[in-house]
Amino acid sequence: MLSPKDIYERVREHLLAQRAVSEDDNGSCRLRSAHGRKCAIGSLVRDDVYETDLEGVGISYYRHAQDGKLLRALYASNVNAYDPNVIDLLIELEQVHDDASVDEWPHLLAALGRRHAFV
């Protein structure tokens, strides 16, 4: 399984390279967009595990859920989203992607890394 630091570094690298939000034509965030973009969580789901029916429920829904398709897809992708510490990190990473402008991402991701002592 990926460590929390590995998860942070992978998502950080992905978002800063992509520099665009993964969303549908209505502006709703998506794990994977029609334009080939991936959100923070979508970047962690392996291509061979991804299915379109994973869309529509944000990772924050799973903070108190015991199981679900997205949790299983992440686990199959070496991300233990059943661990409460990991799910909290995933929620923070999702919030950067979903709630902040792309220009704010470098600062917010650096701050998140410092809070978690990853950097």
N, C-alpha and C positions, 0 to 999 in steps of 0.2 A: 504494500500500500504506500501511496505517496505520503510523505510527511506534510504537516501544515506548511512548513517553509517551502517545500517543493511545490505545493499547490499554489501558494502565493506567488512564487517566482514564475511559474508557468503562466498563470493568469496575467500577471503584470507584464511579462514579455509579450504575450498575445495582444492584450489591449493596447499597449503602447506602439506595437508594430501596426496593428489594424487601424487605429485612430479613427474609428467610426462605430456608431451604435448598430447593433444587430436588431433590426425592427422590420415589421411588415409595412405594407402600404398605408395602413391607418396610423402608424406611429407607435404601435404596441411592440414592446420588446419581445424578442424571440430567441430561443436557444440558437437557432440557425435561420438566417434570412434567405430569401430568394436570391440575394446578391452575393451569396457565399460567405457572409459575415457570421461570426459566432459571438455570443455574449460571454460574460465571465464564466458562467456555468457550462454553457455549450462548448466552450473551448476545452473543457475537461472530459467531455463525453467522447469516447472513441467513435470513429466513423462507422465501424461495423456494429456498434451497439445502438447508435442513434436511430430513432423512429419518429415520424412526425407526430404520433400521438403522445410524445413526451411534452409537447408544447402546451402552453396555456396555464400552467400552474407554476408560479415562482417558487424558488427554493425556500423562501421564508414560510411557506405553507407547511413544509416538512419539519419545522422546528419541534413540533409536538407530535407529529405523525410517527407511527411505528414502522410503516412500510409504504411503498408506492413505486410506480414505474421509474420515476426519476432517480429515486434512491438506489434502486436495483441497477439502473444503467450506470450511475456513478460508481457503484461498487464494482461492477464488471469492468470499469475503466480505471481501477486501482485507486479510487477515491472513497474512503470510508465515511460516507455521509451519515452513517448510523451513529457515529461518534459526535456527541453534542458540541465538543470544541471545534470539530471540523465543520459542522453545519453552521455554527456561529460565524466562522471565518468565511464560508461560502456566502452567507447572507450579506456580510460586509462587502465582499467583492461584487456581489450582484448590485448592491446599492450604488457603488461607484459607477458601474456601467449604466444602470437604469436612471439614476437620479441626478447625476452631475454632467456638466458639459464636458466634451472631449478635452477641451483646453485645461480643465481642472484635474483630469486624470493623473498626470505625473505627480502633482503635489499631493493629492489624496492617497494615491497608492504608496508614495513614500511615507506619508504619515501613518498609514495603516501598517506598513512594514516596521516602523519604529515602535508603534504601540505593541506589536506582537514580538518585538525583539528579533525580527528576521534580518534587519539591516544594521 
